[in-house]
Amino acid sequence: MKLFKHFTVIILFIAFSGCQKDNYTPQPNKVKINISSLYDGQYIHNRDTVWLEGKISYISNLHGYSIVLKNKEQNKELFAYYEHTHNNEVSFKKYWINTLTDSTNLLLLITGEIDHDGNNGIKELNLVSQP
């Protein structure tokens, strides 16, 4: 019976210690986002294939990332992609074909999600679509 009590105490200790929250403080400024295919202020033209390519890294595991391209004036999404992942480094390579026929200011947002509490690293690029 004494062995059973010891075993029960050990199991309870393991269960409770596994449920404790880490004393980890998210550091959004440590998210590194490198966009290798575009630069801020770049002009793109109608019918161009726009490659959205780069790498996101963090000091520990990311919980995902997103890529969003918006019409800046209308705040309308033209392209959106999200991936749930658990790695400290992720590469992305997506594309969008520009079908816009007017001169339009665009905003590219790349977000590295640190946790599910809204802690993120974000990189923004301003682009211009030309007919």
C-alpha positions as protocol buffer text, in pm:
chain_id: "A"
residue {
  index: 1
  type: MET
  ca { x: 0 y: 0 z: 0 }
}
residue {
  index: 2
  type: LYS
  ca { x: 290 y: 235 z: 80 }
}
residue {
  index: 3
  type: LEU
  ca { x: 434 y: 174 z: -268 }
}
residue {
  index: 4
  type: PHE
  ca { x: 97 y: 264 z: -421 }
}
residue {
  index: 5
  type: LYS
  ca { x: 91 y: 598 z: -230 }
}
residue {
  index: 6
  type: HIS
  ca { x: 444 y: 683 z: -350 }
}
residue {
  index: 7
  type: PHE
  ca { x: 353 y: 594 z: -706 }
}
residue {
  index: 8
  type: THR
  ca { x: 37 y: 810 z: -686 }
}
residue {
  index: 9
  type: VAL
  ca { x: 235 y: 1109 z: -553 }
}
residue {
  index: 10
  type: ILE
  ca { x: 491 y: 1075 z: -835 }
}
residue {
  index: 11
  type: ILE
  ca { x: 218 y: 1056 z: -1100 }
}
residue {
  index: 12
  type: LEU
  ca { x: 40 y: 1362 z: -957 }
}
residue {
  index: 13
  type: PHE
  ca { x: 368 y: 1557 z: -944 }
}
residue {
  index: 14
  type: ILE
  ca { x: 442 y: 1476 z: -1309 }
}
residue {
  index: 15
  type: ALA
  ca { x: 88 y: 1570 z: -1414 }
}
residue {
  index: 16
  type: PHE
  ca { x: 92 y: 1906 z: -1236 }
}
residue {
  index: 17
  type: SER
  ca { x: 444 y: 2000 z: -1339 }
}
residue {
  index: 18
  type: GLY
  ca { x: 358 y: 1927 z: -1704 }
}
residue {
  index: 19
  type: CYS
  ca { x: 65 y: 2171 z: -1689 }
}
residue {
  index: 20
  type: GLN
  ca { x: 256 y: 2469 z: -1552 }
}
residue {
  index: 21
  type: LYS
  ca { x: 294 y: 2763 z: -1786 }
}
residue {
  index: 22
  type: ASP
  ca { x: 651 y: 2854 z: -1882 }
}
residue {
  index: 23
  type: ASN
  ca { x: 795 y: 3184 z: -1763 }
}
residue {
  index: 24
  type: TYR
  ca { x: 866 y: 3269 z: -2123 }
}
residue {
  index: 25
  type: THR
  ca { x: 821 y: 3628 z: -2237 }
}
residue {
  index: 26
  type: PRO
  ca { x: 751 y: 3665 z: -2609 }
}
residue {
  index: 27
  type: GLN
  ca { x: 992 y: 3896 z: -2793 }
}
residue {
  index: 28
  type: PRO
  ca { x: 831 y: 4020 z: -3118 }
}
residue {
  index: 29
  type: ASN
  ca { x: 1143 y: 4225 z: -3196 }
}
residue {
  index: 30
  type: LYS
  ca { x: 1341 y: 3897 z: -3225 }
}
residue {
  index: 31
  type: VAL
  ca { x: 1132 y: 3775 z: -3520 }
}
residue {
  index: 32
  type: LYS
  ca { x: 1349 y: 3811 z: -3830 }
}
residue {
  index: 33
  type: ILE
  ca { x: 1162 y: 3839 z: -4159 }
}
residue {
  index: 34
  type: ASN
  ca { x: 1361 y: 3846 z: -4480 }
}
residue {
  index: 35
  type: ILE
  ca { x: 1179 y: 3904 z: -4809 }
}
residue {
  index: 36
  type: SER
  ca { x: 1422 y: 3814 z: -5084 }
}
residue {
  index: 37
  type: SER
  ca { x: 1203 y: 3869 z: -5390 }
}
residue {
  index: 38
  type: LEU
  ca { x: 1073 y: 4225 z: -5338 }
}
residue {
  index: 39
  type: TYR
  ca { x: 1185 y: 4558 z: -5196 }
}
residue {
  index: 40
  type: ASP
  ca { x: 999 y: 4850 z: -5042 }
}
residue {
  index: 41
  type: GLY
  ca { x: 864 y: 5088 z: -5307 }
}
residue {
  index: 42
  type: GLN
  ca { x: 895 y: 4837 z: -5591 }
}
residue {
  index: 43
  type: TYR
  ca { x: 677 y: 4889 z: -5899 }
}
residue {
  index: 44
  type: ILE
  ca { x: 496 y: 4592 z: -6047 }
}
residue {
  index: 45
  type: HIS
  ca { x: 300 y: 4587 z: -6370 }
}
residue {
  index: 46
  type: ASN
  ca { x: -25 y: 4438 z: -6491 }
}
residue {
  index: 47
  type: ARG
  ca { x: 16 y: 4065 z: -6569 }
}
residue {
  index: 48
  type: ASP
  ca { x: 342 y: 4040 z: -6370 }
}
residue {
  index: 49
  type: THR
  ca { x: 386 y: 3729 z: -6160 }
}
residue {
  index: 50
  type: VAL
  ca { x: 485 y: 3866 z: -5820 }
}
residue {
  index: 51
  type: TRP
  ca { x: 693 y: 3619 z: -5619 }
}
residue {
  index: 52
  type: LEU
  ca { x: 649 y: 3639 z: -5243 }
}
residue {
  index: 53
  type: GLU
  ca { x: 960 y: 3462 z: -5126 }
}
residue {
  index: 54
  type: GLY
  ca { x: 1166 y: 3473 z: -4808 }
}
residue {
  index: 55
  type: LYS
  ca { x: 1241 y: 3335 z: -4466 }
}
residue {
  index: 56
  type: ILE
  ca { x: 1110 y: 3392 z: -4112 }
}
residue {
  index: 57
  type: SER
  ca { x: 1307 y: 3295 z: -3801 }
}
residue {
  index: 58
  type: TYR
  ca { x: 1272 y: 3333 z: -3426 }
}
residue {
  index: 59
  type: ILE
  ca { x: 1468 y: 3240 z: -3113 }
}
residue {
  index: 60
  type: SER
  ca { x: 1225 y: 2955 z: -3041 }
}
residue {
  index: 61
  type: ASN
  ca { x: 940 y: 2789 z: -3229 }
}
residue {
  index: 62
  type: LEU
  ca { x: 697 y: 3003 z: -3426 }
}
residue {
  index: 63
  type: HIS
  ca { x: 332 y: 2900 z: -3427 }
}
residue {
  index: 64
  type: GLY
  ca { x: 272 y: 3002 z: -3786 }
}
residue {
  index: 65
  type: TYR
  ca { x: 299 y: 3278 z: -4038 }
}
residue {
  index: 66
  type: SER
  ca { x: 84 y: 3472 z: -4279 }
}
residue {
  index: 67
  type: ILE
  ca { x: 131 y: 3660 z: -4604 }
}
residue {
  index: 68
  type: VAL
  ca { x: -124 y: 3927 z: -4695 }
}
residue {
  index: 69
  type: LEU
  ca { x: -120 y: 4161 z: -4993 }
}
residue {
  index: 70
  type: LYS
  ca { x: -373 y: 4446 z: -4979 }
}
residue {
  index: 71
  type: ASN
  ca { x: -498 y: 4732 z: -5189 }
}
residue {
  index: 72
  type: LYS
  ca { x: -381 y: 5003 z: -4951 }
}
residue {
  index: 73
  type: GLU
  ca { x: -652 y: 5263 z: -5023 }
}
residue {
  index: 74
  type: GLN
  ca { x: -944 y: 5019 z: -5011 }
}
residue {
  index: 75
  type: ASN
  ca { x: -795 y: 4796 z: -4739 }
}
residue {
  index: 76
  type: LYS
  ca { x: -902 y: 4504 z: -4959 }
}
residue {
  index: 77
  type: GLU
  ca { x: -712 y: 4175 z: -4954 }
}
residue {
  index: 78
  type: LEU
  ca { x: -580 y: 4071 z: -5293 }
}
residue {
  index: 79
  type: PHE
  ca { x: -385 y: 3768 z: -5168 }
}
residue {
  index: 80
  type: ALA
  ca { x: -379 y: 3588 z: -4834 }
}
residue {
  index: 81
  type: TYR
  ca { x: -197 y: 3277 z: -4714 }
}
residue {
  index: 82
  type: TYR
  ca { x: -161 y: 3130 z: -4364 }
}
residue {
  index: 83
  type: GLU
  ca { x: 35 y: 2831 z: -4247 }
}
residue {
  index: 84
  type: HIS
  ca { x: 32 y: 2678 z: -3899 }
}
residue {
  index: 85
  type: THR
  ca { x: 380 y: 2551 z: -3820 }
}
residue {
  index: 86
  type: HIS
  ca { x: 605 y: 2478 z: -3523 }
}
residue {
  index: 87
  type: ASN
  ca { x: 956 y: 2558 z: -3634 }
}
residue {
  index: 88
  type: ASN
  ca { x: 1203 y: 2827 z: -3542 }
}
residue {
  index: 89
  type: GLU
  ca { x: 1272 y: 2892 z: -3911 }
}
residue {
  index: 90
  type: VAL
  ca { x: 1033 y: 2873 z: -4206 }
}
residue {
  index: 91
  type: SER
  ca { x: 1078 y: 2952 z: -4572 }
}
residue {
  index: 92
  type: PHE
  ca { x: 796 y: 3066 z: -4795 }
}
residue {
  index: 93
  type: LYS
  ca { x: 756 y: 3085 z: -5172 }
}
residue {
  index: 94
  type: LYS
  ca { x: 417 y: 3190 z: -5306 }
}
residue {
  index: 95
  type: TYR
  ca { x: 310 y: 3401 z: -5600 }
}
residue {
  index: 96
  type: TRP
  ca { x: 37 y: 3641 z: -5702 }
}
residue {
  index: 97
  type: ILE
  ca { x: -49 y: 3745 z: -6056 }
}
residue {
  index: 98
  type: ASN
  ca { x: -121 y: 4115 z: -6086 }
}
residue {
  index: 99
  type: THR
  ca { x: -455 y: 4165 z: -6260 }
}
residue {
  index: 100
  type: LEU
  ca { x: -498 y: 4528 z: -6152 }
}
residue {
  index: 101
  type: THR
  ca { x: -552 y: 4772 z: -6437 }
}
residue {
  index: 102
  type: ASP
  ca { x: -521 y: 5101 z: -6245 }
}
residue {
  index: 103
  type: SER
  ca { x: -228 y: 5254 z: -6060 }
}
residue {
  index: 104
  type: THR
  ca { x: -270 y: 5118 z: -5708 }
}
residue {
  index: 105
  type: ASN
  ca { x: -71 y: 5141 z: -5385 }
}
residue {
  index: 106
  type: LEU
  ca { x: -27 y: 4798 z: -5228 }
}
residue {
  index: 107
  type: LEU
  ca { x: 76 y: 4683 z: -4882 }
}
residue {
  index: 108
  type: LEU
  ca { x: 249 y: 4349 z: -4826 }
}
residue {
  index: 109
  type: LEU
  ca { x: 234 y: 4221 z: -4467 }
}
residue {
  index: 110
  type: ILE
  ca { x: 442 y: 3922 z: -4358 }
}
residue {
  index: 111
  type: THR
  ca { x: 363 y: 3811 z: -4003 }
}
residue {
  index: 112
  type: GLY
  ca { x: 551 y: 3559 z: -3789 }
}
residue {
  index: 113
  type: GLU
  ca { x: 315 y: 3432 z: -3519 }
}
residue {
  index: 114
  type: ILE
  ca { x: 500 y: 3373 z: -3189 }
}
residue {
  index: 115
  type: ASP
  ca { x: 204 y: 3243 z: -2990 }
}
residue {
  index: 116
  type: HIS
  ca { x: -174 y: 3231 z: -2989 }
}
residue {
  index: 117
  type: ASP
  ca { x: -198 y: 3543 z: -2768 }
}
residue {
  index: 118
  type: GLY
  ca { x: -139 y: 3793 z: -3049 }
}
residue {
  index: 119
  type: ASN
  ca { x: 238 y: 3829 z: -3012 }
}
residue {
  index: 120
  type: ASN
  ca { x: 374 y: 3864 z: -3364 }
}
residue {
  index: 121
  type: GLY
  ca { x: 665 y: 3998 z: -3561 }
}
residue {
  index: 122
  type: ILE
  ca { x: 555 y: 4192 z: -3869 }
}
residue {
  index: 123
  type: LYS
  ca { x: 731 y: 4320 z: -4178 }
}
residue {
  index: 124
  type: GLU
  ca { x: 560 y: 4561 z: -4418 }
}
residue {
  index: 125
  type: LEU
  ca { x: 649 y: 4651 z: -4774 }
}
residue {
  index: 126
  type: ASN
  ca { x: 484 y: 4922 z: -4979 }
}
residue {
  index: 127
  type: LEU
  ca { x: 448 y: 4834 z: -5346 }
}
residue {
  index: 128
  type: VAL
  ca { x: 297 y: 5014 z: -5644 }
}
residue {
  index: 129
  type: SER
  ca { x: 98 y: 4843 z: -5918 }
}
residue {
  index: 130
  type: GLN
  ca { x: 120 y: 5015 z: -6257 }
}
residue {
  index: 131
  type: PRO
  ca { x: -93 y: 4934 z: -6563 }
}
